[in-house]
Amino acid sequence: MTSRSFGITVKCFLLTAVFATAVAASAQSSRKASSSKPLQPWMNPALSADERADLVVKEMTLDEKISLLHGTGMKGLSPMSPLAVDSNGGAGYVVGVPRLGIPDIQMSDAAYGVRSSGENGRYSTALPANIAGAASWDPEAAYAYGGLIGRELRAQGYNMSLGGGVNLARELRNGRNFEYMGEDPILAGTMVGQLMKGEQAEHVIGDIKHYALNDQESGRNAVNVHIDKRSMRETDLLAFEIGLRDSRAAAVMCSYNRVNGDYACENQYLLTDVLKKDWHFPGFVLSDWQGAHSTAKASAAGLDHEEPGEIFYGPEMKKAVESGKISQTELNDHVHRILRSMFASGVVDDPPRKGVPDVTTGLAITQKIAEGSIVLLKNDAALLPLDAAKLHSIAVIGAHSDIGMISGGGSAQVDPPGGNALMPPGKGQTHWQDEIWFPTSPLKSIRAKAPSANVQYDSGADPAAAAALAKSADVAIVFAYTWESEGMDLDTLSLPHHQDDLIAQVASANPHTIVVLETGCAVTMPWADKVAGIFEAWYAGSRGAEALANLLFGDVNPSAKLPVTFPKSDADLPHATIVHPPVASTTKGGDPDAWKKIAKGLPPFETTYDEGLKVGYKWYDAEGKQPLFPFGYGISYTTYAYSNLKAVSMETNGGLLVTFQLANIGARPGAEVAEVYAALPASAGEPPKRLIGWSKVKLAAGESKEVTVQIDPLYLSVFDVTKDAWQTVPGDYTLSVGPSSRDLPLHATVQMK
Ligand code: BGC
């Protein structure tokens, strides 16, 4: 009796409680509905983002201001602030100001897709790596790339992206090149600009990183990069300048390294003189994770926000403000920048709502982008596209091509549905710096395209066995890969795991050998002359195998071009090796005090980027070195003809209008990336030529079009250090147009005043 009545009482109590809550909620909502309380003035979207931010700043207490200036910790990075309970599980979480209607900032890494979906029980689409996005040379594809990430961020409850990597591939062995957009500042800046524009159009706070010159991972928390101002402005910084101009990205992440003596996150020249003053950047600068090293110095230099904790921008910042060491004006400027970015990006007016990501559309988008970004580098005797009707047997060899395709690691890592494809389904968790394979199987996709051929797989572990299989087949397709990740660099551009030997043995067994590379940047190819076909597939994303099969069998005509030079050997690189840190400038894995040592500042070691302006193809041009495959190179299954180049000055802005005729004289439709380069007058002291524009032009078989490319005057300028400004050097400019940086059939000269 007692227990029964007790049970009933509890139930009644619960029901009453639920009911009472519902009544209270409804009363509250009717109060809201009937209340004539005016909207807080900063909630008026008719005001500018700056006006709205100013109104909020006036209402804020010191503690509220300080809390916007730092994150609240990140899983696995203790003993900094513990991760707050309201975090959405991303890399960064900033507490908002609920009483003023300012939401929390939920940040997620999102280089080629949204990170950490595995540990949070969510789903993310993997796009082709960012370098692949650049290889499409297609600004519309970059916009779609960003849009997909923006939607998936919001569906997962995030309102800020930490994507937008645009460090130049100055050092081809940098382990993060796959996260960046290649070696040319105009290509990289344009592509990241469109990517971030697409992302911000979905109402997330966008970010461009890592500012600046974080061009190697080795000793990244200590390295002091030496580079002269002109080179810096015309190379790495120009990529950021263009990206920010085109996207109006709301945030910039300063990098770990030092630049000419000061840490990037407390570097007055980078953050204030260039970014905030010269480029008029209205958004906020956040530190890379543990990239902040001071309070007053960083604040004065222009760092607005510390991540992931509050070592310098929490209690220390409060003390500095209270003691007058940091002025109210300086504090308010940091706060204003964060708030105006929130208003400008739409996260206040249109906060994200968690939902189910649109997987079907996402997969279609990633496949289309992959199809436009896989570069065909060689096609002897028109072996490609393969004709399924004529093939009896195909040998598929190497790089786990039976089960999947590799992805790039580190904070860019996207988790494959079902886990690492190398592991049993559901068992393959994603771990930091594990090789992660996506379940997009080239073997399956090739079998689907050639259903009546005998398609057999060999792992490539024993090159002799692989060669024997290749010998018995009509065609051999060898897959080879390099795994790359944040936190490491490559020692060499050679393929690892004896894959060069595997390819060489297969190629000598079968003259119809096609190599498919899955690499994050350039590799050397000592076997290039021996194989009939080569594709650079990069890290091809969730639908890489399907995209590749469409290219192999000609359902899609290749249209991508290299965004980096592929040198013949390591010896051709500007530096014999990457400068590695001395032991004192590193922390050991597992050291519980590592974070304190990093925060304090590890002793610097020096690297000098003395190639200066000669980044990428500019180095090979200036040094007279023949690359293996030049920047801008990529072929297709049709042939294009260029003619009739004209260039005129545009009175309106001092730029140029370049026109030429482009014809598809082959039998298949295609899309050609037509590239425009300029050689500046000798007095400019520039490398032999620079990319100044391009157009990706779709052409039906037999079609011819007049192509117009508008050249921005900035792209014809040089940075004059004495005047601290971009200048046009008067004289003759030779323009060249063609399909790659080393194949430029059209020339014209224009005089610039
Ligand atoms: C990386 C950033 C990343 C951050 C947060 C850092 O280690 O350099 O690119 O956004 O971590 O995960």
Residues whose N, C-alpha, C, O or C-beta is under 5 A from the ligand:
A	BS01	BGC	A91 D109 L162 D288 W289 S411
